[in-house]
Every structure is written in C-alpha cells, then in structure tokens.
Amino acid sequence: MSLPQIDRVRYHLYPEVRVNALPGQFGLFAEHDAPLPTLIKVMDLQQEQLARSLGDGHRVIHDAAGSGKTMILGYRCAHLAQVSSKPVLVLCYNKSLAGRLQQVLAERGLSDKVTVRNFHAWCSDMLTPFNVDRPAQNLSINVKMAQMVENTIDGVDRGQIPRAQYAAVLSDEGHDFQPEWFKLVVQMIDPESNSLLVLYDDAQSIYRGKAGKSGMDFSFASVGIQAQGRTTILRLNYRNTVEVLSVARTFAIELLTARDATEDGVPIVAPQSTGRLGAFPELLRCESDWQEYNCIVERIRDEQGQGRALDDMAVIYRSTAQAQRIERALSEAGIAFASGQSAKGRGALYGSEDAVKIVSMHSSKGLEFGLVLIPSLGDMPKKGEDEADEARLLYVAMTRAIDRLVMTYREPSSFTRKIQDSIGSVREHLDEMDSQKAAG
C-alpha cells in the first residue's frame, strides 16, 4: 500500500488521529460525522505512537513550532478525562492560549473533567477557597502576580492548600515556566497516577531568562520532574507552508541553530517542513499610517471574499499604539474583531462571533491562523529591547501563519532588511530546486 492509502485506512479505523482541516482548529477533534475530505490529514506515525503510548509518570516533549504538540495534549486530555476520577489540570502561560484550549475542550464536552488555566489565574483560584491571603490591590500588576505565586507556594507549604488535587497535570508552554512553578505543579499531582506532561520549545521562550538568552538554567530533576528515559523530540512542522517556515527560519537562523542537550536538559529543536507549498510571505512598504492600515483592511476583505472566515485571520502587533490603530481601522471599515489588549479580552478572544483576532506577539504564542498580518515591522527591534529577544518574538508571530503571511512597514529597519533578504534567499533556493527537478 502507498502512504496515502495507509493514511486513508488509519483515518477510518482511528477517528481520534484525524487532523481537522477546518480553520481555527488545533488539529485534533474533527467531527466524526463530517464529510470525507478530499485530502486525508492524519497524525503522523510518530505522533500517533506517542499519543497512544503516553502512560503514567512524568514525560517531556521537546518540539518545534507547529509540530502538533497541542494535538497530542488534546488527545491526552480526552483519554485522561475518561479514565480519571479526579480532575485533570492543563496549565499554560498566556491567557489567549488558555482561552482557546478552553473553547476546544468545551466543544468536546470535557469542561467538567478538564480545567484549563493560565498559571497565574490558577494560582489566584487557589487562594480564596483555602483562606490564603490575596495580594494587596494597590500593587503593580507584575508585583501582584509574583505575590500571588508566592502566596500559593506558601499556602501549599503550610498545608492550607492541599496537594494531590489532580489526576494529571499537563503543562503547555513549559519553556516560559519558572523553576519554582514546576516545583509547585508537581505537588498537585495524585501520587497514585503521578501523571505529568510538559511540552517545551526553547526557541519560543519569550518570557523567561535574561535578555537575549535562551536555554533552561535548571534541570528537570532539580524541580521534581523525573523524565529520564521519557523524553521525546518532535521536529516536523505541520502548520506552516514551506515558504512561510523557510522565511521565518532564515530570518531567525541564529536562534534556531539546532542544539542538543542531555536528556534532562533542553535542546533547541529546529523545525523541519512537511513540504506543503503555498504563497510566499509578503513584505509591503507603505507611504503612511493610513495606507498601511488600509492595506490590512483590504487584505482582510479580499480573503473574506474568497471564503476565509474572519476567525481564521489575525493581526499580530508589537505595541499598544499599533493595536489601537488597528482597532480603529477595522471599526471604521465595519469588520468585526476581537481584541486581546486587556487581560479580559485575551481570555475571551474565542467567542461565538466570527471576528478577526487582534493579538500581541506575546499573546499569539500557541495560536494559529490561516492569514496572519503583522503591521509596523519597521518599528522592530523595539528601542531599548534586546535584538535577539525581539527576533524571537517576530519568529513566534510569523510562525502563527498556516497559509498566508503579510507584513507591512513604513520606514525600513534592520528587521525589514533581514526579512527582505530572507524572502529573496528562500525564493532563489526554491527556484533552483525547481530547475534541478525540471532538468532531472
């Protein structure tokens, strides 16, 4: 049998390995009664084997961007919800991803058994029910969040907050977790099941550590994660086209130089493409603010006219000022949007209304959209910020695009020049490959 034929058989025999081709999905949980698609899309054999073989104990998955880790997380949640008497906890760093995961699990009727929270919201949940003091209201948001974590840790240490509350804990965005967070989370797992799954991509680490630095400065064993012999690396990128992934990789090549590590450490996993071809990323220079945001409006209208849902489009911004201009432009154009500017907005990005998502580069991590628009690229790297950190942010934003990536700018910068060079280099390389195939 050919590989496509094998995949077709697997599609029918194992509905749980189907990759949903509908826009705005994470890939898993395709409706079983949906019409048979022309192009069968299923988890690859490594993903399926990994998802099926995840047993009890601690496990770590190192992955590249777009490698399907959230599919595996969803598969694992569905399984644990069926076999566990205690609730299952899913933790991530950013509110946008937590909101999206909540929506997906709710659609599958798993909300009663699986709790999805961003880490600080979960800490907040632990305080009042167990009579632990909350931080003072007059503190800055960063100080308040740090105090919330500290109070939760102290509450567990004193025995006010009970340990072993969950049958399993699954940590997405583990690359943004602090060591003391992991130490806390491990204590929340019922020792009878002892089930922990950590998903980790150091190339997307945009919150933790010193400026320009990546790599974990602690071992998993030092925080209570016993994953020796239970680590897996996922390298294939399923999300992006060859063109989008190649341009993003070329731009961020210094960040993505593959780095191996000891089994208890963290490698940098350079993504490998599955070979899906599409449109080249576009970098457009505009003469004014008005022209730039009008270009964004026109692209959204054009994609909508071709049948793309607004939910499958996102404008990813770097600064609050950009977000405000984007909101104003879409509002004046009569285009529905959901903005993640506020904490409340980030948690409610995925409502019932079909709407373009407006999210920051930080909040976009873990999300994916058919069309991604990134405005004001000439403002990067942001003044006063480390250039490597800014490059990592832009890499995360670029790799949110499933099919189309459009970037705009007014004045050139080191990043616009590097992106332009990357597009030219990738185009030349792919043209050369096409010529070789034609000649061969």
C-alpha positions as CSV (number, residue, x, y, z in Angstrom):
1,M,0.0,0.0,0.0
2,S,1.1,3.6,-0.7
3,L,1.5,6.1,2.2
4,P,-1.7,8.0,1.2
5,Q,-3.6,4.7,1.1
6,I,-2.3,3.8,4.6
7,D,-3.3,7.2,5.9
8,R,-6.8,6.7,4.4
9,V,-7.1,3.4,6.3
10,R,-5.9,5.0,9.5
11,Y,-8.4,7.8,9.0
12,H,-11.3,5.3,9.0
13,L,-10.0,2.9,11.7
14,Y,-8.9,5.6,14.2
15,P,-11.1,8.7,14.2
16,E,-9.0,10.1,17.1
17,V,-6.0,10.6,14.9
18,R,-7.8,12.8,12.3
19,V,-6.3,16.2,11.8
20,N,-9.1,18.7,11.4
21,A,-8.7,20.7,8.2
22,L,-11.3,23.3,9.3
23,P,-9.9,26.8,10.0
24,G,-9.1,27.9,13.5
25,Q,-8.7,24.5,15.0
26,F,-5.7,23.0,16.7
27,G,-5.9,19.9,14.5
28,L,-7.5,17.3,16.8
29,F,-11.2,16.8,17.5
30,A,-12.5,16.7,13.9
31,E,-16.2,15.9,14.0
32,H,-16.7,12.2,13.3
33,D,-19.7,12.8,11.1
34,A,-18.0,15.4,8.9
35,P,-17.9,14.6,5.2
36,L,-14.8,12.7,4.0
37,P,-12.3,15.3,2.8
38,T,-10.5,15.0,-0.5
39,L,-7.1,15.3,1.2
40,I,-6.9,12.9,4.2
41,K,-5.0,14.6,7.1
42,V,-3.9,12.4,10.0
43,M,-1.3,12.5,12.7
44,D,1.9,11.0,11.5
45,L,3.0,7.7,12.9
46,Q,5.4,9.2,15.5
47,Q,2.6,11.5,16.8
48,E,0.1,8.6,16.9
49,Q,2.6,6.3,18.6
50,L,3.5,9.0,21.2
51,A,-0.1,9.9,21.9
52,R,-1.1,6.2,22.4
53,S,1.9,5.3,24.4
54,L,1.8,8.1,27.0
55,G,1.3,6.2,30.2
56,D,1.6,7.3,33.8
57,G,4.6,9.0,35.1
58,H,6.4,12.2,34.1
59,R,7.0,12.9,30.4
60,V,8.6,15.8,28.5
61,I,8.0,16.6,24.8
62,H,10.6,18.9,23.1
63,D,9.0,20.3,20.0
64,A,9.5,22.7,17.1
65,A,6.9,25.3,16.3
66,G,3.9,23.9,14.5
67,S,4.8,20.2,15.3
68,G,1.4,19.2,16.6
69,K,2.1,19.2,20.3
70,T,-1.3,20.7,21.1
71,M,-2.9,17.8,19.2
72,I,-1.1,15.4,21.5
73,L,-2.1,17.5,24.5
74,G,-5.8,17.4,23.4
75,Y,-5.6,13.6,22.7
76,R,-4.1,13.1,26.2
77,C,-6.8,15.3,27.8
78,A,-9.6,13.3,26.2
79,H,-8.1,10.0,27.3
80,L,-7.5,11.1,30.9
81,A,-11.0,12.6,31.2
82,Q,-12.4,9.1,30.5
83,V,-10.2,7.1,32.9
84,S,-9.6,9.5,35.9
85,S,-11.8,10.0,38.9
86,K,-10.0,13.3,39.9
87,P,-10.0,16.3,37.6
88,V,-7.2,17.0,35.1
89,L,-5.4,20.3,35.0
90,V,-3.9,22.0,31.9
91,L,-1.6,24.9,32.6
92,C,-0.1,27.4,30.1
93,Y,1.4,30.8,30.3
94,N,-0.7,33.1,28.2
95,K,-4.4,33.9,28.6
96,S,-5.1,33.7,24.8
97,L,-3.9,30.1,24.5
98,A,-5.8,29.2,27.7
99,G,-9.0,30.7,26.3
100,R,-8.5,28.8,23.0
101,L,-7.9,25.5,24.8
102,Q,-10.9,26.0,27.0
103,Q,-13.1,26.5,23.9
104,V,-11.8,23.4,22.1
105,L,-12.3,21.2,25.2
106,A,-15.7,22.7,25.9
107,E,-16.8,21.8,22.3
108,R,-15.9,18.2,23.1
109,G,-17.8,18.1,26.4
110,L,-14.7,17.9,28.6
111,S,-15.0,21.1,30.6
112,D,-16.4,19.3,33.7
113,K,-13.4,17.0,33.9
114,V,-10.5,19.1,32.5
115,T,-9.6,22.5,33.9
116,V,-7.6,24.9,31.7
117,R,-6.0,27.9,33.2
118,N,-3.0,30.1,32.6
119,F,-0.6,29.7,35.5
120,H,-1.3,33.0,37.4
121,A,-5.1,32.5,37.1
122,W,-4.7,29.0,38.6
123,C,-2.7,30.5,41.5
124,S,-5.5,33.0,42.0
125,D,-8.0,30.2,42.1
126,M,-6.1,28.5,44.9
127,L,-6.1,31.5,47.3
128,T,-9.6,32.4,48.4
129,P,-11.2,28.9,48.7
130,F,-8.4,27.8,51.1
131,N,-8.3,31.1,53.1
132,V,-4.9,32.2,51.8
133,D,-4.3,36.0,51.7
134,R,-4.6,37.7,48.3
135,P,-2.1,40.4,47.3
136,A,-2.9,44.0,48.1
137,Q,-4.9,45.7,45.4
138,N,-2.6,48.7,45.2
139,L,0.4,46.7,43.9
140,S,1.5,46.9,40.3
141,I,0.4,44.0,38.1
142,N,3.8,42.4,38.0
143,V,4.3,42.6,41.7
144,K,0.8,41.4,42.3
145,M,1.3,38.3,40.1
146,A,4.6,37.5,41.7
147,Q,3.0,37.8,45.2
148,M,0.1,35.6,44.1
149,V,2.6,32.8,43.1
150,E,4.5,33.2,46.4
151,N,1.3,33.1,48.5
152,T,0.2,29.9,46.7
153,I,3.6,28.2,47.3
154,D,3.5,29.3,51.0
155,G,-0.1,28.0,51.3
156,V,0.9,24.6,50.0
157,D,4.0,24.5,52.3
158,R,1.8,25.3,55.3
159,G,-0.8,22.7,54.4
160,Q,-3.6,25.3,53.8
161,I,-3.7,24.4,50.1
162,P,-4.0,20.6,49.6
163,R,-1.6,18.7,47.4
164,A,-2.5,15.9,45.0
165,Q,-5.7,17.6,43.8
166,Y,-5.4,16.4,40.2
167,A,-5.1,13.0,38.5
168,A,-2.8,14.6,36.0
169,V,-1.2,18.0,35.1
170,L,-0.3,18.9,31.5
171,S,1.9,22.0,31.0
172,D,1.9,23.7,27.7
173,E,4.4,26.5,27.1
174,G,6.7,24.9,29.6
175,H,9.6,27.0,28.2
176,D,8.1,30.0,29.9
177,F,7.7,28.4,33.3
178,Q,10.0,29.4,36.3
179,P,11.6,26.5,38.3
180,E,9.5,27.3,41.4
181,W,6.4,27.0,39.3
182,F,7.3,23.4,38.3
183,K,8.1,22.5,41.9
184,L,4.6,23.7,42.9
185,V,2.9,22.0,40.0
186,V,4.5,18.6,40.7
187,Q,3.0,18.6,44.2
188,M,-0.5,19.0,42.7
189,I,-0.4,15.5,41.1
190,D,-2.0,12.5,42.8
191,P,0.9,10.1,43.5
192,E,-1.2,7.1,42.6
193,S,-1.4,8.3,39.0
194,N,1.8,10.5,39.0
195,S,0.9,11.8,35.5
196,L,2.7,14.8,34.3
197,L,3.2,16.0,30.7
198,V,5.4,19.0,29.9
199,L,5.5,20.5,26.4
200,Y,8.6,22.6,25.7
201,D,10.1,24.6,22.8
202,D,13.1,26.7,23.8
203,A,13.1,28.6,20.5
204,Q,9.8,30.1,21.6
205,S,10.9,31.1,25.1
206,I,9.9,34.8,25.2
207,Y,9.3,35.4,28.9
208,R,11.9,33.6,30.9
209,G,15.6,34.4,31.5
210,K,17.9,37.2,30.8
211,A,17.8,39.4,27.7
212,G,19.0,37.6,24.6
213,K,19.5,34.3,26.4
214,S,17.7,31.0,25.9
215,G,18.1,27.6,27.4
216,M,17.0,26.4,30.8
217,D,19.3,27.3,33.7
218,F,18.0,24.4,35.8
219,S,17.5,20.7,35.3
220,F,14.1,19.0,35.2
221,A,15.2,16.6,38.0
222,S,16.0,19.6,40.2
223,V,12.4,20.7,40.1
224,G,10.9,17.3,40.8
225,I,10.3,16.2,37.2
226,Q,11.5,12.6,36.7
227,A,11.6,12.3,32.9
228,Q,14.8,10.4,32.3
229,G,14.1,7.9,29.6
230,R,10.7,9.5,28.9
231,T,11.6,12.5,26.7
232,T,10.5,12.8,23.0
233,I,11.5,15.3,20.3
234,L,9.1,16.3,17.6
235,R,10.8,18.0,14.6
236,L,8.3,18.1,11.8
237,N,6.3,21.3,11.3
238,Y,2.7,20.7,10.1
239,R,1.4,24.2,10.5
240,N,3.3,26.3,8.0
241,T,3.9,26.1,4.3
242,V,7.4,25.6,3.1
243,E,7.6,29.3,2.1
244,V,6.4,30.7,5.5
245,L,8.6,28.3,7.5
246,S,11.6,28.8,5.4
247,V,11.5,32.6,5.5
248,A,10.9,32.5,9.3
249,R,13.7,30.1,9.8
250,T,16.1,32.1,7.6
251,F,15.3,35.3,9.5
252,A,15.8,33.7,12.9
253,I,18.7,31.3,12.0
254,E,20.9,32.3,14.9
255,L,18.0,31.5,17.3
256,L,17.3,28.1,15.7
257,T,20.8,26.7,15.4
258,A,20.0,23.1,16.5
259,R,21.4,22.4,19.9
260,D,21.4,19.0,21.5
261,A,21.2,18.6,25.3
262,T,21.4,15.9,27.9
263,E,18.2,14.1,28.4
264,D,17.4,16.2,31.5
265,G,18.2,19.4,29.7
266,V,16.6,21.3,26.9
267,P,17.5,21.1,23.2
268,I,16.7,23.7,20.6
269,V,14.7,21.9,18.0
270,A,15.0,23.3,14.5
271,P,11.6,22.7,12.7
272,Q,11.6,20.6,9.5
273,S,8.9,21.2,6.9
274,T,6.5,18.5,5.7
275,G,6.7,20.0,2.2
276,R,3.3,21.8,1.9
277,L,3.7,24.6,-0.7
278,G,1.8,27.9,-0.7
279,A,2.2,31.6,-1.3
280,F,5.4,33.4,-0.4
281,P,5.3,35.7,2.7
282,E,4.8,39.3,1.6
283,L,6.7,42.4,2.9
284,L,4.9,45.6,1.8
285,R,6.2,49.1,2.2
286,C,3.5,51.8,2.7
287,E,3.9,55.5,2.5
288,S,1.8,56.4,5.5
289,D,-0.1,55.1,8.5
290,W,-3.4,55.4,6.6
291,Q,-2.0,53.4,3.6
292,E,-0.6,50.7,5.9
293,Y,-3.9,50.1,7.8
294,N,-5.9,50.4,4.7
295,C,-3.8,47.7,3.2
296,I,-4.6,45.5,6.2
297,V,-8.3,46.2,5.8
298,E,-8.2,45.4,2.1
299,R,-6.4,42.1,2.6
300,I,-8.9,41.0,5.2
301,R,-11.8,41.9,2.8
302,D,-10.1,40.1,0.0
303,E,-9.6,36.9,2.0
304,Q,-13.2,37.1,3.3
305,G,-14.4,37.4,-0.3
306,Q,-12.6,34.3,-1.1
307,G,-14.3,32.4,1.6
308,R,-11.9,32.6,4.6
309,A,-13.7,33.1,7.9
310,L,-12.8,36.2,10.0
311,D,-12.0,33.8,12.8
312,D,-9.2,32.4,10.7
313,M,-7.4,35.8,10.4
314,A,-5.3,37.6,12.9
315,V,-3.4,40.9,13.1
316,I,-0.4,40.5,15.4
317,Y,1.0,43.6,16.8
318,R,4.1,44.6,18.8
319,S,2.9,47.8,20.7
320,T,-0.3,49.0,22.3
321,A,-0.3,52.0,20.0
322,Q,-0.4,49.7,17.0
323,A,-3.3,47.8,18.5
324,Q,-5.3,50.9,18.9
325,R,-4.8,52.0,15.3
326,I,-5.7,48.5,14.1
327,E,-8.9,48.5,16.1
328,R,-9.9,51.9,14.8
329,A,-9.2,50.9,11.2
330,L,-11.3,47.7,11.4
331,S,-14.0,49.5,13.3
332,E,-14.3,52.2,10.6
333,A,-14.3,49.5,7.9
334,G,-17.1,47.6,9.7
335,I,-15.1,44.5,10.2
336,A,-15.8,42.5,13.3
337,F,-12.8,41.9,15.6
338,A,-11.9,40.6,19.0
339,S,-9.1,42.3,20.7
340,G,-6.7,40.8,23.2
341,Q,-5.4,44.2,24.5
342,S,-6.8,43.6,28.0
343,A,-6.5,40.5,30.2
344,K,-10.3,40.0,30.0
345,G,-10.1,40.4,26.2
346,R,-7.3,37.8,25.9
347,G,-9.4,35.3,27.9
348,A,-12.4,35.9,25.7
349,L,-10.9,36.0,22.2
350,Y,-12.8,33.0,21.1
351,G,-16.5,33.8,21.4
352,S,-19.4,32.9,19.3
353,E,-18.9,35.8,16.8
354,D,-16.9,35.4,13.6
355,A,-14.2,38.0,14.2
356,V,-10.6,38.9,13.2
357,K,-8.3,38.4,16.2
358,I,-6.1,41.3,17.3
359,V,-3.4,39.9,19.5
360,S,0.1,40.9,20.7
361,M,3.1,39.0,19.6
362,H,3.5,37.7,23.2
363,S,-0.2,36.5,23.3
364,S,-0.1,34.9,19.9
365,K,2.1,32.1,21.1
366,G,0.4,28.7,20.7
367,L,-2.3,30.1,18.3
368,E,-2.6,29.6,14.6
369,F,-4.5,31.3,11.8
370,G,-4.8,30.9,8.0
371,L,-3.9,34.5,7.4
372,V,-1.5,36.5,9.6
373,L,-0.9,40.2,9.2
374,I,2.0,41.9,11.0
375,P,2.0,45.7,10.8
376,S,4.7,48.3,11.5
377,L,7.6,46.0,11.1
378,G,9.9,49.0,10.8
379,D,9.3,49.6,14.5
380,M,11.3,46.5,15.3
381,P,13.6,45.8,17.0
382,K,11.8,48.0,19.6
383,K,14.0,50.7,21.1
384,G,15.6,49.7,24.4
385,E,14.8,46.0,23.9
386,D,17.4,43.2,23.2
387,E,17.5,42.4,19.5
388,A,17.6,38.6,20.0
389,D,14.5,38.8,22.2
390,E,12.8,40.9,19.5
391,A,13.8,38.5,16.8
392,R,12.4,35.6,18.9
393,L,9.1,37.5,19.2
394,L,8.8,38.1,15.5
395,Y,9.7,34.5,14.7
396,V,6.8,33.4,17.0
397,A,4.4,35.8,15.2
398,M,5.5,34.7,11.8
399,T,5.0,31.0,12.5
400,R,1.4,31.5,13.5
401,A,0.5,31.7,9.8
402,I,-0.9,28.4,8.3
403,D,-1.2,29.6,4.7
404,R,-0.6,33.3,4.2
405,L,1.8,35.8,5.9
406,V,1.6,39.5,5.1
407,M,4.0,42.0,6.8
408,T,3.9,45.8,6.3
409,Y,6.2,48.7,7.3
410,R,6.7,52.4,6.6
411,E,10.4,53.1,7.4
412,P,13.0,50.4,6.9
413,S,14.8,48.8,9.9
414,S,17.4,46.0,10.4
415,F,14.4,43.6,10.7
416,T,12.7,44.7,7.4
417,R,16.0,44.4,5.6
418,K,16.7,40.9,7.1
419,I,13.1,39.8,6.2
420,Q,13.5,41.1,2.6
421,D,16.9,39.3,2.3
422,S,15.3,36.1,3.7
423,I,12.4,36.2,1.2
424,G,14.9,36.7,-1.6
425,S,17.2,33.9,-0.4
426,V,14.4,31.4,0.0
427,R,12.8,32.3,-3.3
428,E,16.2,31.8,-5.1
429,H,16.7,28.5,-3.3
430,L,13.3,27.1,-4.2
431,D,13.6,28.3,-7.8
432,E,16.9,26.5,-8.0
433,M,15.3,23.3,-6.7
434,D,12.6,23.6,-9.3
435,S,15.1,24.0,-12.0
436,Q,17.0,20.9,-10.9
437,K,13.8,18.8,-10.8
438,A,12.9,20.0,-14.3
439,A,16.4,19.2,-15.6
440,G,16.5,15.8,-13.8
